[in-house]
Amino acid sequence: MRYLLFLIVSVLLAGCGGQDRAVVREAGRLIAKHRYDQARVVIENALRENPQNPRLLRLQVRCFLHTGRPDFAAAACQELFTVSPRDAVLRQAAADRDPALRLAAVRTLGEIKSADSLAVLAKSAVDADKAVRQAVIQALLKLELPDTLPVLGKLTCDPDWFVRGNAILALGELGGADHVAGLFKMLADHDAYIRKSARLSLQRLATPNNLPAYVPFLADADPAARNLAALILAAAGDPQATPVLVAELNNSASPDLPEIIQTVAKIGTPDALPALRQLAAADGGARLYAILALGDYQDTAVAGLLREIQKNPDTSPEIKTACLVALQKIAPPSVKPTVARSRRTR
């Protein structure tokens, strides 16, 4: 009954053209009491009578922001900006004391995809709430503007590891050759998520135009940077990378060894064979990959070794299977011709 009475009052308020101020005041009071659904009813009824009222449109945006609906808030903003192009509703919400409202404002800025959003997002990139800073990254990805990179660059130094890592991942989507050197340095970060994010971004940025920026890191002192540069350049067909990969095959402790083995096998360089044979003979973590690679090389010199490994009772089932696969490539079993049996005649 109370809600029905509320609806009747809201309709009466909206129907009086001179009562816009009263409607705005009533809607503002309801918003202040967190009664957003009721406030929206008042606003929508009033907008039917006066759809161009910027104060009502502004309150409608705030209702959607408070209820965490950036998609609806963005649509309401488009209506507001047609009558008030420079309205500060989102700028004010992004600076509000309520972190939930700031978060909704940042998300809405990403939905609007306007160049004017960038100035607000730049300020929100240093927000005290990490959820707001994370939302800035998502908004920047949606904006897809060249001027977003300086803001994104600041977020790659964020104090929170998760925000920082996601900013680095976003740099892989929006960055260019100028960001390659900085990403290679991040491969030495103490945080595993940062290192992984930098690695993924470097792989995404490895386009033909950006590859020259990777070449200097073939001689980098950091093995993580050196190996990744070699793997990326080798995949692109750059012969400069092959000696780096072959040299790393002699480092049995390298965490990149499985990927390096698979890469040199695809290249097919004969310089890798001595190291691959040693890895296949040794009982190490890269043994399985080395055995399979020797099969790809069709290296007949190791056929005897692989059979010995197969017969060894201490050999694991996985290694025995790898030996079988490799031997089938090295010396495929001969197929004996079958003689068709003649049918019996009665």
N, C-alpha and C positions, 0 to 999 in steps of 0.2 A: 504493500500500500504506500509506504514512504517513497519507494522508487518510482511508482506511478505518478505520485504528486510531484516528485522532482522533475520527471519528464514534462509534465504539463507546464510547470513554471519555466523550464528552459525553453519550451516552444513559445510561450508568451513573451519571454524576454527577447527572443530572436525576432519575433514578429514586429516588434516596435523599433522602427528605424532609428529613433532617437535614443535608444537604450543600449547602443553599442558599448558605451563606457561601462555600463552596469554589467553587461555580459562579460566583458574583458575582466572586470573586477571579480565577478563570480567565478570565472574559469581559473583565474590566478589564485583565488582562495582555495579552490579544490585541488589544484596542483600542489600548492604549499602543504596541503594535508595528505598528499600522496593518493588522492582519489582520482586517478588518471582516467579511468573509464567514464566516470561521471563528467569530468572536465571535457573529455572529447565529445560527449553527447551535446553539451552546451555549445561548444565551438562549432560542431558540424551543423547544428540547427541554425546558428547565427550566420554561418557562411552561406547557407542557402539564400538568405535574404541579402547578404552583402559579401559576395565572393571576392571582392577586391580589397577588403580591409586588411592592411598589413599587420595590424596588432593581433587580429584573430588568427591569421596565417602563421604568425610567429609563435603564438601559443600552441597551435596545432603541431608545429615542429617540435616544440619542447615536450609535448605529451608523448610523441613517438620516441624521443630521445630518452625520456625517463623510463619508458617501458622496454628499452633496449631493442628497438626496431629500426635499424639504420636504413633498411630498404624503404620503409614507409616514410621515414624522416627525409630521405633524399628526394622522394617524389613530392613531399610537402614543401621542401626547400625550392624545388623548381617552380612551384606555384608562387611561392613568396618572392622569389627573385624576379619574376615577371613584373611585379608591381613595386618591388624594392630591391633593385639590383645589387646594391652595396650593403645589404642588411648584415648585421653583425651577430646574428643569432648563433651561428656555429662557432664563431670566434669567441664569443662570451661563454658558450657551453664548454669549449675546450679549455678554458681557464677557470672553470668553476671549482669550488672547494670539494665537490663530490666526485670521487674518482670514477664512479660508474657513469656519471653524466659526461665526464671528459672522454671516457672510453667510447661511449656511443657517438659522441661528436666526431672523434677521429675516424671511426668506422664509416660514418656518413660522408665525411670528406672524401674517402676513397670511392664511395658509390657515385658521387657527383662528378668526379673526374674533371675538375676545373683547375686551370693554372693558378687561380686565386687561392686554391686550397694549400698550395705549397708553403706559403708564408706561415700559415697556422700550424701545419705539420712540422715545420722546422722548429717551432717553439715546443711542440709536444714531444719532439725527439729527446728532450731532456726532462720529461715529466718525472715526478717522484715515483710514480707507479709503473712498475715494469710491464704490466699488462697494457698500459696505454702506449708505451714505447714499442712493444711488440705489434700493436695495432697500427702504428705508424708505418712499420715495414710493409705490412699487407696493403695499406693504402697507397704507399709509394709504388708498389708493384702494379697496382691497378691504374695509377695515373699514367705510367709509361711516358714520362716527360724527361728530356735530357737534363733538366735542371735538378732532378731528384737525386743525382749522384752525390753531390756534396753532403746532403742530409744523410743519405745512406752511408757515406763514408764515416760520418761521426758515430753512427750506430754500430759500426764494426769495432769501435773501441768502448762499447757499453760495459759497465761494471758487471752486469748480469751475464753469465755464460750462455744462457739460452737465447737471450735477445741478441747478443753478439754473434753467436753462431748462425742464427737465422738471417741476420743482416749480411753476413758473409755469403750465405747461400743466395740471397737476393742479388748480391753483387755479380754472381755468376749468371744471373738472368739479364741484368741491365748494364753491366760493366763492359769494358773493352780492353785493348792492349795496354792502356795506361795503368790498369789495376793488376796486371799479371805479377809484377815484381812484389807488390805488397802481399798478394796471396801466397806467393812462394815463401815469404818470411813467416807466414802464419803456420806453415807446416812444422815449425819448431816450437809451437806454443805448448805450454804445459798441460793444457786441457785437451782431452781426446776428441771432444765434440767439435772444438775449434779446428783441430787438425783435419778431421774428417770433412767438415764443411768447406775448408779451404781446398782440399783435394777435389771434391765434387765440383766446386766452382771453376777450378782450373781446367777440369775436363770439359765443362760446358763452354768455356771461353775459347777452346782450342779450334777456332775456325781458321780457314786458310789465311785470312787477313791478319789474324792475331799470332800465328805460329812463329814469325820472326822474333817475337818477344820471349819465346821459350828457349831459343837456342843458347843464350849465354849461361843458362842454368845447367847445361850439360857438363860444365866445369865447376859447378858449385861445390863448396866444401861440405855442405850438408847432404848426406847420402839420400835422405828422403826427397829433397828437392831435385837432386841429380837424377835419381831413378825415375821419378815421375815425369820430368822433362823428357828423358830418353824414351819412356813408354809412350808418351803422347806423340812425340815426333816420329817414332818408329811406326806407330799406327797410321801416321799420315804419309809414310813412305820416304822419310828423310834418312839417307844413309849415314848421316853424322851420328845418329843415335846408336847404331849397331855396336861399335867398339865399347861404348859405355855399358851396354847390357851384357856383352860377352865378359867384360872384366868383372861385373857384379856376380856372375855365375860362380866365381871362386870364393864368394863370401857366403858360406853356408848358413850364417846367422842372419842374413838379410830377410826382413819381413816381406819384402817385395819379390822374393825368389820364385814362388809359384807363378805369378803373373809374368815375370821376366822369362821364365822357361817357356811358357805358352807363346809369348811374343816372338822369341828367337826361333821357335819351331815353325811359326807361320812365315817368318822371313826366310828360313831355310839356309842361314849362313853356316858354312862348314866350320868356321872358326869356333863355333860353340860346342862341337862334338866332344873334344877332350874333357871339358868340364862336365858335360852332361853324362858321360860315361862314369866319371868319378862319383857324381851324385847318385847315379843308379846303383853303383856298387856299395855305397855307404848307407848305413841304416839311419837316415835322417828324415826330417819332415818333408823335404822336397823330393824324396826318392820316387814316390808314385808319379809325380809330374815329369821327372826326368825319364822314367821308363816309357811313359806314353809318348814323350817327345822323340825318343830314339826310334819308336815305332813309326812316327810321322816322317822321320829322316830315312826310314828303311835301312837302318845301319846294320848290315849283316855281321859286322865285327863283334857285336854284342849278343848274337843269338845264343852262343854257348853260355855266356854269363846269365842271361835271362832264364835259361833252362835250369841252371844250377840253383838260382833263387827260387824257382818254382818247386824244385824237389826238396828244398830245405824245410824240415818240419816246423822250424821256428818262424817261418815267413807268414805274415798275416794274410787272411783271405783277400783283402783289398789289393795287396801287392801282387799276389798270385794272379788275380784277375787282370791286373794291369800288364803283367808279363805275358799272359795269354793274348791279350788284345794287341800288344806290340809285336809278338811273334807272328801273329796272323798277317800283319802288314809287312813284316820283314821277310818271312818265308811262308807264304800261304800254302796250306796243304794241297797236294796235288789231287785232282779229282780223277779217280780211276774210271775208265770208260766201262759202261755196263753193256753186256751183250744181251740182246733181246732173245728170250726163250721162244723156241718154235712151238707152235701149238701141236698138241698131240693129234694125230690122225687115227681115226678108227679103222 
